Amino acid sequence: MKRYIIIALLISIGGLAFAQQEEVGGTNTERLGIDAAQQKLKEVSVEKFEHDGFWRSSMSPDQGYTTTRLFEGGPLGKKPIPEEEGLNIPDRYVLGTRVDYLHRGYSSFIMYPVRPIPIEGITKTISLWVAGRNFDHELHILIQDFFGRNFELYVGKLNFQGWKQLTVAIPPQAMNGWSGIVQRNYHYNNQMGIKIVGFRVDVDPMEAQGSYYVYLDDVRAVTDLFAEDSRDPDDMVDSW
Amino acid sequence: MKQGSFKAVCFVLLALIAINAAFGDENTINSTSVILESFDGDSEYDWKVMGSKFATKTDDASWPQSTVISAWPQALFGINREGKDLKSLGLWGRFDRQGFNWVDVYPVTKGGDEPAEIPIPGRIQYFDLWVWGSNLDYTIEAYFRDYQGVIHTLEMGHLNYQGWKDLQVRVPERIPQHKRVLPRLAALTFVKFRIWTPPWEQVADFRIYFDQFKIVTDTFESLFDGDELALPERVQELWNGNN
């Protein structure tokens, strides 16, 4: 009897370890939201925070005020996208936001581009580098789907030191093509996908005091470019 | 009125006059009109253009493109009977997709590639730019950087009109141009112009022209004992002389 108990225990521990490994491995983008027969997954750069005045920030004036600007620098752990190597794409700046709280309490602030940032293809995951100063604040990404409907997704807590890359998976659209985050339009294969409309930080009320600094860099997406890349070279451009 | 009360009233009045005199020069203004860029090739800057993600690229060319052309607003220079060498900056853009595309028009050092920011003399009050529009519903913005490195965007208006038009904008008080510590003047720098296309407007092929970027600025600075030590270039000179 004892032997069976030990074997059962070993099996369950092994199973747990396996399950842990699956979780540690992160999101399997190959398996996420497969809704087409063929996929061509590619990591693309969405925003490197290189253009002055493109990002702003705001919070409720009851709670405090924010200042946003670009700073030279960046995370050392950032690896360039293979296709971008040697292209001399500028990557000098990061986005910095300073929040000055007026009083402690439940509050949040958003950092947003002045116009939505479209991501080509069917987006599977979005990642970005964040320096969050080890606060218990929570980062959310704000997106718009093909129909212009707003969604927010939880990215992670900012309780770490220095730079860290955070990743969030975009839930696949419902089978009926209307519910959830809809990314595909069967009429046009160059206008599908989602748009990024901002990042929101929900502030931990115990730490909402004084000044808070947060830095963002290098927003990337893993996206299915099959439809975009399969576009015929002789197909006309709808931009007139 | 009792004598004591009269004295008190006089004292208060004198104090008010003294306070007014002390801060009176805050309101002194010396407005000056300065042409920051004539686009005639006589400034220390060249102008470049850059487009957003979906700017058209073919095997032969890529857009946006810019060039200096012999054209000018007649409202400003007439028919140029004197035959002056007047120029304006031309911009030619194409995008593959309709949407929120943008084109940046920014200064670079003469003959260089690195973006350069144009320092603004004094405290800017108004700025204006002559822009030729072809009735496309684009918007144009001007970007200024304050002394803390924060960018301020000022919308100059829509380009949905025909021909040359002087787009004038007042610089609002919310943009800081002075600070508490010396030197008090915290001048802005001009960063770039940005043209936005809205999703409902065609972007297949368009041309826009710029001429005479001009500002009205207040160049008055209050004098005080030791104001020389608040002039950055003079301070540098003095410190260099000491070494």
Interface residues (C-beta under 8 A of the other chain):
Chain A: H51 D52 G53 T67 T68 R69 L70 F71 V114 R115 P116 P118 N190 Q191 V237 D238 S239 W240
Chain B: K53 T56 R94 F95 D96 R97 Q98 G99 F100 W102 D104 Y143 R145 Q148 G149 V150 I151 H152 T153 V191 K192 R194 W196 Q202 V203 A204 D205
